[in-house]
Amino acid sequence: MTRPTSLEAGGPCSIARSLTVLGERWTLLVIREALLGRTRFNEFQAALRVSTDILGKRLDGLVEAGVLERRPYREAGHRERYAYHLTPAGRDLVPIIAAFMNWGDTHLAGPSGPPAQMRRRSNGAAIEVALLDAEGQRVPFDDVECVPGAGASEARGGCGAA
Amino acid sequence: MTRPTSLEAGGPCSIARSLTVLGERWTLLVIREALLGRTRFNEFQAALRVSTDILGKRLDGLVEAGVLERRPYREAGHRERYAYHLTPAGRDLVPIIAAFMNWGDTHLAGPSGPPAQMRRRSNGAAIEVALLDAEGQRVPFDDVECVPGAGASEARGGCGAA
């Protein structure tokens, strides 16, 4: 296997592997801010009120993981800086963020309703996360089970994590 | 506002609030194991190879958050113990786990394919996570944006987190 040690440590499960890249609170909040359109270090920092050190590490980690990419920019009178843009892999995180948002809206909502929402850019329609089967039919959550897959024998019986 | 301080610290955003409950690597792996049907402490521990101390804290936290519930059981010759079962709120986490699984399958998959999969219990059909608009139409990920919602004025301009 040629996968880097840092991913191997997550075990063979795709959830564990994803958490190796994403499984830290600030990381997903950085992704949220990127989806809100923020690209610059000071924009992320103002929105998240996180230390320069932690934010820098999270942005670096997401660039290394291929979720964000750096693009240089220069404002008049300033040195060149980098902005952070979502890559296609980063944009594929939308369902994760949407699923967290839906769950929080349902189970931890404040008195005034959801503080943010996802909508369709092209027509403003509200968006929800759904599970679909191969025929496009919606699957109720209590009709879902998790079973070992083709790669389950790679190590430690499938879903065993590090 | 009557929400507990521990949730307030997550800021007003539903994502940040959800991460306050779920935003730790082991927590989501415990949920994954619960979806795989594990209910007993030693089953979780054997699958996750996590310390007794960390596992106990994560299970207690998920019970407190209303995601798992304890149910007593007794095996012949042993004292009464507790098993951990998903509550309805816990079962509502299926899309989050499914979204992590899909992303890992797509972007971090091993050479033998996905080590686990979600399927429909009633007929074995494969399941995928999709975003739907109000008319049930699938929404491409790059047509999604995040905007302030009704509760955005509660604190610090909406999506600003702690």
Contacts between the chains, C-beta under 8 A, distances in Angstrom:
chain1	res1	chain2	res2	distance
A	1	B	110	7.0
A	1	B	111	6.9
A	3	B	108	7.9
A	3	B	110	6.9
A	7	B	108	6.2
A	12	B	110	6.1
A	12	B	115	4.3
A	13	B	32	7.2
A	13	B	104	7.5
A	13	B	115	5.3
A	13	B	116	5.7
A	14	B	100	7.2
A	14	B	101	4.9
A	14	B	102	7.8
A	14	B	103	7.6
A	14	B	104	2.9
A	14	B	105	4.7
A	14	B	108	6.6
A	14	B	109	6.8
A	14	B	114	5.7
A	14	B	115	6.7
A	14	B	116	7.0
A	15	B	28	6.7
A	15	B	29	6.9
A	15	B	32	5.3
A	15	B	97	6.2
A	15	B	100	4.6
A	15	B	101	5.2
A	15	B	104	6.1
A	15	B	116	7.7
A	16	B	29	6.2
A	16	B	104	7.8
A	17	B	104	4.5
A	17	B	108	4.2
A	18	B	100	4.5
A	18	B	101	7.5
A	18	B	103	5.2
A	18	B	104	3.9
A	18	B	107	8.0
A	18	B	108	6.5
A	19	B	25	4.8
A	19	B	28	6.1
A	19	B	29	7.1
A	19	B	100	6.9
A	20	B	25	8.0
A	21	B	108	7.1
A	22	B	100	7.6
A	23	B	23	8.0
A	23	B	24	7.4
A	23	B	25	3.9
A	23	B	28	7.0
A	24	B	23	7.4
A	24	B	25	7.7
A	25	B	19	4.8
A	25	B	20	8.0
A	25	B	23	3.9
A	25	B	24	7.7
A	28	B	15	6.7
A	28	B	19	6.1
A	28	B	23	7.0
A	29	B	15	7.0
A	29	B	16	6.2
A	29	B	19	7.1
A	29	B	161	5.4
A	32	B	13	7.2
A	32	B	15	5.3
A	32	B	146	6.8
A	32	B	159	6.7
A	33	B	159	7.1
A	35	B	144	7.5
A	35	B	145	7.2
A	35	B	146	4.7
A	36	B	145	7.9
A	36	B	146	4.9
A	36	B	147	8.0
A	36	B	159	5.9
A	37	B	145	7.5
A	46	B	160	8.0
A	47	B	159	6.5
A	47	B	160	5.4
A	47	B	161	7.6
A	48	B	160	7.3
A	48	B	161	5.7
A	49	B	160	6.8
A	49	B	161	7.3
A	49	B	162	6.9
A	66	B	107	7.4
A	89	B	106	8.0
A	89	B	107	5.1
A	91	B	141	5.2
A	91	B	142	5.6
A	92	B	103	5.9
A	92	B	106	6.4
A	92	B	107	6.9
A	92	B	141	6.1
A	93	B	103	6.4
A	94	B	131	6.9
A	94	B	141	4.4
A	94	B	144	5.1
A	95	B	95	7.6
A	95	B	99	4.1
A	95	B	102	6.8
A	95	B	103	7.5
A	95	B	129	4.7
A	95	B	130	7.7
A	95	B	131	6.3
A	95	B	141	7.3
A	96	B	96	7.0
A	96	B	99	4.3
A	96	B	100	6.1
A	96	B	103	6.2
A	97	B	15	6.2
A	97	B	146	7.6
A	98	B	99	7.6
A	98	B	131	6.1
A	98	B	144	7.4
A	99	B	95	4.2
A	99	B	96	4.3
A	99	B	98	7.6
A	99	B	99	4.6
A	99	B	129	7.2
A	100	B	14	7.2
A	100	B	15	4.6
A	100	B	18	4.5
A	100	B	19	6.9
A	100	B	22	7.6
A	100	B	96	6.1
A	101	B	14	4.9
A	101	B	15	5.2
A	101	B	18	7.5
A	102	B	14	7.8
A	102	B	95	6.9
A	103	B	14	7.6
A	103	B	18	5.2
A	103	B	92	5.9
A	103	B	93	6.4
A	103	B	95	7.5
A	103	B	96	6.2
A	104	B	13	7.6
A	104	B	14	2.9
A	104	B	15	6.1
A	104	B	16	7.8
A	104	B	17	4.5
A	104	B	18	3.9
A	105	B	14	4.7
A	106	B	89	8.0
A	106	B	92	6.4
A	107	B	18	8.0
A	107	B	66	7.5
A	107	B	89	5.1
A	107	B	92	6.9
A	108	B	3	7.9
A	108	B	7	6.2
A	108	B	14	6.6
A	108	B	17	4.3
A	108	B	18	6.5
A	108	B	21	7.2
A	109	B	14	6.8
A	109	B	151	7.5
A	110	B	1	6.9
A	110	B	3	6.8
A	110	B	12	6.2
A	110	B	151	5.0
A	110	B	154	5.7
A	111	B	1	6.7
A	111	B	151	7.7
A	111	B	154	8.0
A	112	B	150	5.8
A	112	B	151	3.7
A	112	B	153	7.1
A	112	B	154	5.4
A	113	B	149	6.3
A	113	B	150	3.7
A	113	B	151	4.6
A	114	B	14	5.7
A	114	B	149	4.2
A	114	B	150	6.3
A	114	B	151	5.6
A	115	B	12	4.3
A	115	B	13	5.3
A	115	B	14	6.7
A	115	B	148	7.0
A	115	B	149	5.4
A	115	B	150	7.8
A	115	B	151	4.1
A	115	B	152	4.8
A	115	B	154	6.2
A	115	B	158	5.2
A	115	B	159	6.8
A	116	B	13	5.7
A	116	B	14	7.0
A	116	B	15	7.7
A	116	B	146	5.7
A	116	B	147	6.7
A	116	B	148	5.7
A	116	B	149	4.9
A	116	B	152	6.5
A	116	B	158	5.8
A	116	B	159	5.1
A	117	B	146	7.4
A	117	B	147	6.1
A	117	B	148	8.0
A	117	B	149	4.2
A	118	B	131	7.7
A	118	B	144	5.6
A	118	B	145	7.1
A	118	B	146	5.4
A	118	B	147	7.9
A	119	B	144	7.5
A	119	B	145	6.2
A	119	B	147	6.0
A	120	B	133	5.3
A	120	B	139	5.3
A	120	B	143	5.5
A	120	B	144	6.7
A	120	B	145	8.0
A	121	B	143	5.0
A	121	B	144	6.6
A	121	B	145	4.6
A	122	B	143	5.4
A	123	B	133	7.7
A	125	B	133	4.0
A	125	B	134	5.3
A	125	B	135	7.5
A	125	B	139	7.8
A	126	B	133	6.9
A	126	B	134	5.6
A	127	B	131	5.1
A	127	B	132	7.0
A	127	B	133	5.9
A	127	B	139	5.7
A	127	B	144	6.2
A	128	B	131	7.3
A	128	B	132	5.7
A	129	B	95	4.7
A	129	B	99	7.3
A	129	B	129	6.4
A	129	B	130	7.6
A	129	B	131	6.2
A	129	B	132	7.9
A	130	B	95	7.8
A	130	B	129	7.6
A	130	B	130	5.4
A	130	B	131	7.5
A	130	B	132	4.9
A	131	B	94	6.9
A	131	B	95	6.3
A	131	B	98	6.1
A	131	B	118	7.8
A	131	B	127	5.2
A	131	B	128	7.3
A	131	B	129	6.2
A	131	B	130	7.5
A	132	B	127	7.0
A	132	B	128	5.7
A	132	B	129	7.9
A	132	B	130	4.9
A	133	B	120	5.3
A	133	B	123	7.7
A	133	B	125	4.0
A	133	B	126	7.0
A	133	B	127	5.9
A	134	B	125	5.3
A	134	B	126	5.6
A	135	B	125	7.5
A	139	B	120	5.3
A	139	B	125	7.7
A	139	B	127	5.6
A	141	B	91	5.1
A	141	B	92	6.1
A	141	B	94	4.4
A	141	B	95	7.3
A	142	B	91	5.5
A	143	B	120	5.6
A	143	B	121	5.0
A	143	B	122	5.4
A	144	B	35	7.4
A	144	B	94	5.1
A	144	B	98	7.4
A	144	B	118	5.6
A	144	B	119	7.5
A	144	B	120	6.7
A	144	B	121	6.6
A	144	B	127	6.2
A	145	B	35	7.2
A	145	B	36	8.0
A	145	B	37	7.5
A	145	B	118	7.2
A	145	B	119	6.2
A	145	B	120	7.9
A	145	B	121	4.6
A	146	B	32	6.8
A	146	B	35	4.7
A	146	B	36	4.9
A	146	B	97	7.6
A	146	B	116	5.7
A	146	B	117	7.4
A	146	B	118	5.4
A	147	B	36	8.0
A	147	B	116	6.7
A	147	B	117	6.1
A	147	B	118	7.9
A	147	B	119	6.0
A	148	B	115	7.0
A	148	B	116	5.7
A	149	B	113	6.4
A	149	B	114	4.2
A	149	B	115	5.4
A	149	B	116	4.9
A	149	B	117	4.3
A	150	B	112	5.8
A	150	B	113	3.7
A	150	B	114	6.3
A	150	B	115	7.8
A	151	B	109	7.5
A	151	B	110	5.0
A	151	B	111	7.7
A	151	B	112	3.7
A	151	B	113	4.6
A	151	B	114	5.6
A	151	B	115	4.1
A	152	B	115	4.8
A	152	B	116	6.5
A	153	B	112	7.2
A	154	B	110	5.6
A	154	B	111	7.9
A	154	B	112	5.3
A	154	B	115	6.2
A	158	B	115	5.2
A	158	B	116	5.9
A	159	B	32	6.7
A	159	B	33	7.1
A	159	B	36	6.0
A	159	B	47	6.4
A	159	B	115	6.8
A	159	B	116	5.2
A	160	B	47	5.5
A	160	B	48	7.2
A	160	B	49	6.7
A	161	B	29	5.4
A	161	B	47	7.7
A	161	B	48	5.6
A	161	B	49	7.2
A	162	B	49	7.0
